[in-house]
Structures are given as structure tokens and as C-alpha cells.
Amino acid sequence: MGETRTHQPMGAAARAARTTAPWGFPLLYLGWAYLCWLPIVGSGTSVWGFPNIVLLLVGGASPLLSGGVLLWLNHGRAGFADLCQRLIDRSRISGAWWGVILLFYPMFTLLVAGAALLVGLSNDPITFIGPDRLLDPGAVVLLLAVALLFPAIEEIGLRGYWFDQLQSRWSALTSSLILGVVWALWHVPLVYMPGYYAGTTFQPELWWWLPGIVLTAVIGTWV
């Protein structure tokens, strides 16, 4: 009897994960992040102070946590093994596509900056950081985290888990648009966190940044 009781909650959670698919992921993904991040927005104090920095990091783990929890509930150990294999199998990507992956975001940034300059949205669409920032250990750690660690955490949950669920129901384009909208909504609180972009050259506004995130999600599907 005791063993049956132990497995009942897990069984109920697994059934809930299956019946709410594919919308269980965005509910958990956005809900967890907003639960942690809205107190930072409302605090009026720097995101880099305590306890806001803890809330930022815990909320930022929502794509990895949401994907991991739902993957376990839906597919168990075999699901994790399959995901890990896809993450480390470099043979899935040819050498030419590695070049596209590495050059895509720099080229995309230059293209968007050129468009902004052309239509008159900005006279200085790109601002490069100075050498003093590259000599600041804290700034370098933050740069590497934003450029490598945080995107990896996002992609594991969004692409590694959720996108497969979307594509089992809709086309690649429709799935990319849905993913892009949810991904954009996840970024909204960051704009309102006091000091989040302080000391950086990036100062986003929602009217152009959110559509850009959706567009990036669509392009990323084919890259």
C-alpha cells in the first residue's frame, strides 16, 4: 500500500503533464519566471543587489526547470537520455552549418543596424564596448553568461523539449511563431528591472525588441 501511495502523486503529475500539452510548458515557464521576477520589478531597487540577484537567477532557470520536469514526467529516463544525446552529438551538424551558426547573429545584428540607420530610427545603431570593459572580470563574466550560458539554458527547454511538442501539431512556421511569442513574453520583465542593462550598450524598447525576438525564433528554426 505504501508503495502505491508513493507513486500516485507522480502518476497524477504525469497525467496532468500529458493532458495539458503543449500548453503546460509555457504556463510553467512563464509562471515560474514571473513569480520570481515581478517582485524585483516592484522592489524599485537594483536587480544586482541581494535578494534580487537570487530571484533573477532562480527565475532565469525556468526554461531548463520547466523542460526538465515535463520531460521527466512525460518520458522519464529515456527522454533525458535522448535529449543528452542530441545535445552532445556534433555529427548532427555539418561543418558548413557550424559556420552559419557562428556567423548568424553577428551578421543579423549588422543587418538590423543597417536597416535602422537606413530608415532613420537611429544615427548610432551599434555601440561597441571599450577595452576597459574587456579588462573588467565582472563584465567579462556577465558577457559570457549572457552570450553563452543563458541562451543554452533557454534553448534546452524551448527547443530541446517544447518545440518538438509544437511541431507534432503544427507546421514549422506556426510552431516557430508560437515559440517566439512566448519567448518574447518571457523577456518583458527584464526591461523593467532596475539596473538590469546598466553599464551595457543594449537599451531595448519593447516595441522593436519583442518583434525581433519572434523573428529570431522563426529564423532560428531553419538555422
Secondary structure as UniProt FT lines:
FT   HELIX           2..19
FT   TURN            20..23
FT   HELIX           24..43
FT   TURN            47..48
FT   TURN            50..51
FT   HELIX           52..60
FT   HELIX           62..88
FT   HELIX           90..92
FT   HELIX           95..119
FT   HELIX           131..134
FT   HELIX           137..144
FT   HELIX           145..149
FT   HELIX           150..157
FT   HELIX           158..162
FT   HELIX           163..167
FT   TURN            168..169
FT   HELIX           172..192
FT   TURN            194..199
FT   HELIX           206..222
//
